[in-house]
Amino acid sequence: MYNKKVLETFAHPKNVGEIENADGVGTVGNASCGDIMQVFLKIDGDKIVDAKFKTFGCAAAIASSETATEMIKGLTLDEALKIKNSDVVEELEGLPPQKIHCSVLAEEAIAEAIKDYRSKH
Amino acid sequence: MRVYLDNSATTRLDDEVLKEMIPYFSDVYGNASSLHAFGREALAAVDKSRETIASLLGANPNEIYFTSGGTESDNWALKGAAQAYGKYGKHIITTAIEHPAMMETCHKLEKDGFDVTYIGVNSDGLVDPEEIKKAVRDDTILVSVMFANNEMGAIQPIGEIGRFCRKEGILFHTDAVQAAGTIKINVKELNIDMLSLSAHKFHGPKGMGLLYLRNGVKIEKLIAGGHQERGNRAGTTNTPGIVGMAKALEIAVRDMEKNNEHMRKLRDYFIDRVEKEIPYCHLNGGREHRLVNNANFSFDYIEGESILMVLDLNGIAVSSGSACSSGSLEPSHVILATGASMEQAHSSIRFSLGKETTKEEIDYTIETLKAAVEKLRSWSPLFKQTEGESHYV
């Protein structure tokens, strides 16, 4: 049910981990639903210079986290907020219908991390 | 290395079974209902298979009805009994850990005005027969308890439940789909009125099953049409499938002791090593009253489907009770029924061994699993390792 791109992204994520003293951290989901996504941002001025994640969830959740964090690197905060879950799905060349919510979580985690940063600055 | 540890999902068709089936695809291709020689040849094979199966189950040949598999048999038994006996009462007793084929059928019957009681299980996944006895009402027409659970392999006290139901005059059905390959079943000794089987769970062909229906028990038919199966189950007779199921059951019973010993030894070795070598894991279900080929673990801090996928990327096939792998929102109702948390249910993985599983395969699986769990935990926001201590955050 997963395509090659999703499997490859899940198998070898580059952005997994934490950023120490991250400028913004966003956590969404909960364990009883089977998904928790945590996004860490390093922000310089208005720009996302690094993004990492930690995810409790299925292969689609991990692949979505990896893809979304990869997509927002180098973007301004406003640009990053324009990245929608459908963009993540497109980048992954599609997700099974029941996995679309994983890409939504990725979008929400990024928004939360940016909100966290903005609340402190 | 490719390792198949999903034998509760389906098994490889036995070479002997395949050999037995082949002539019935293209040589003996007549319709078993036809009067001519072509048909009679097919019918002879079907009759012989029916006798073989009946004798292996302790039944009479005219109590065996061939179906398309376990799901059809469960649907037929429940809906057919509800229709036939509904005038005497509207109450059905089953368990909280049944297969979806049973659960969804029960939900349909509830919509049709039946009252279904779902008996819970203890932490080992076992039904207490006393609870069934207590749940019986004046209008109870049917008790249905699975023989062995498909997710954690818990073998239910079918003998005691059967004895009780017979004494009370209540119809007793059991979904024996997971049990047939590794447990010798005698329907008479166990006081079973209806029993569902599926051939592909014991190295037979897919799309082939049966319903045992004790003489004297009359249920409505599920599938209308021709007069096949003595007018009770329409549809052209699946001659190769029937021949294959008979052969598969014959082999399963013939080699049961040897295969069970082999699988139990490997399975126990697997459980012992996983418990010893992987921290924060839980065996779902008890070690006693468990199918010899089943091990089901939950691994804290990580989600089941991601474990399944990492194992899959390494050539190992297992299944998971996580909501993510089933496509539903809820994780395994079976694991939850044992009192496990949602997290534990989401992280459950079933390893089901087969008669062809080797120690090399189990060793490779353990090593791969250890690495997979460690990697996924390092990716999980729930897992914090501090000076060797772990805890939920």
Interface residues (C-beta under 8 A of the other chain):
Chain A: Y2 L7 F10 A11 P13 V16 T27 A31 S32 C33 G34 D35 I36 M37 Q38 K54 T55 F56 G57 C58 A59 A60 A61 I62 Q98 K99
Chain B: Y301 I302 E303 E305 S306 M309 V310 L313 S322 A323 C324 S325 G327 L329 P331 S341 M342 E343 H346 S378 W379 S380 P381 L382
